[in-house]
Amino acid sequence: MSLLSDLINLDLSDSTEKIIAEYIWIGGSGLDLRSKARTLPGPVTDPSQLPKWNYDGSSTGQAPGEDSEPTSHFQGSIQKGYGIEQEYTLLQKDIQWPLGWPVGGFPGPQGPYYCGAGADKAFGRDIVDAHYKACLYAGINISGINGEVMPGQWEFQVGPSVGISAGDEIWAARYILERITEIAGVVLSLDPKPIKGDWNGAGAHTNYSTKSMREDGGYEVIKKAIEKLGKKHAEHIAAYGEGNERRLTGRHETADINTFLWGVANRGASIRVGRDTEKEGKGYFEDRRPASNMDPYVVTSMIADTTILWKP
């Protein structure tokens, strides 16, 4: 293994100017990530300098065999700010059971694991720290990490990011995490309720604000935006991730999936407004409904469409 590790980490800069570019895209399920690598003659300073490269879409569920070279594009967006909290669970590869849990059994009840330290509380910190540093190295706007309530579950945050870049950041960070867990022999799960029973699920809480929400009088703008979100609750829930009904039960820091409610500092609400936002009369709010496997492009665009563009 040491020789393989040495080869993976081999510094090529002394022997060649060529670089390896990794092309990453979202597969046909809308959840899986795909990638392939290509040699370029030298460093690039902007993605626009990268050559276009097609792929076999018939093998990713994105195109029929007779027309199997999909292309991708980005859409513009209205200026707005997001911060996304991506929760995830690390699983033991061969048994699909959370990392650190005894085989066929359960750890002690939830309580000491959230933001905990110690070998009996924090499982997989080497993976988490490696991911954190790799994201910073890659230029991803990762803003923090923490251990979550269920043992073996963690969270990273990206943002604040403007517009569509929030989705870009989450997908790129997810890909890096997939590659690191692959090296570690651990399975990454974005299932919103990986373990049945009295255990927390996994979400992707989405923090949101517009310029007017951050200015004086912004709290009234926030309340009007939340009112709009309430009127489109069912529509948002339908697009906020697969299997979310197993997570949004009204327990474990969630609101019931069929109920829309908001509150200040209330983590059992659909929408949480921070205590500081209320005090300052301006700021942001948090949509706690999205599941961990949500598509960030869909969620961020829906929140903007409903709060900015939609006229009830």
Phi, psi and omega in degrees: 000328182294322179294316178300316179298319178298320180291319178299322183266012183299130178275115184268354189297334180280342186247341181202152174270352182294149177233163176255122177255129180261122178263124187237137174211166180271131182284181187295336180286344185085356181237328184280148179252139179236157178199156167211157187249152182218140177276130176246152186293338180191177182298152174240152182251352182209142180303334180295342179277351180283135177292145175292148184213123181273175179211169183278092182293338178291341179265356178243007180075026184240358181195152175287160183300330182278354178211071198252030180235080182294157171239159181236162179207161177251148177252146179288169181210158175289147180296121179198158184249138179229151166223120186248132179257107184264108174271149180205162181238137176263127183245146172292132192299314190277340184239358179052047181234142186307144179300133179090348178277142177295142181300123180074007182224191185231151174280183175295161184299160180299150180152301184274356190272327183299118182056027183278166177227147180120151185295341179263005182231323184250110183248115178100020182298330178298321177294315182298314181292322177297318178295317180303308183291324179295322178294318177298318179297323182280355179086014177283140184279059178281133188247357177166170177217158171197155172287144183259181189293318178276131179299138184090358181249140183225174178216141166235155180239144170238149177118180001292140180233151182259128172059223188293342180297335177299316177294319178302315183297316181296313182296319179294319179293323175299318181297314179300320179295320176301316182292322180290318177294327176299314179297322183280352182073032181237149181262132175271127177241129172253019178295133182290345176213075187293333180233124178292160174100205189275057180229144179297146172275188182237128181238185175222070182305132185244113179271140191213142172204157170245170181304317182293332178288334182270354180264170178305135184085004184295335182297324178292324176295318178299315182296322177293322178295318179295322177300319177297316180299323178297323181289340179246026185305310184298321180295319179292314180304320182297338183248007188264014174128147182280134179081013184293338179294336177285340181263316184276080185252353187093357177241173175056050175063039175225159168268157175298142186300332182267002184241131174251123175211152178228159181195164178275124179060024182257107181276000173259014181258162174293316178237127178250130172256131182290151179301322180293324178297316178297316183294317182279342182077018180191163179145233185217173171225166184240122172271111186267003185280327185301140177280164181298334181264016181296157172271114185297332176295318181293312185295312183295321180290323178294318179299316179294315181300315183290318186275336184250308190271328186286131178244098182303000000 
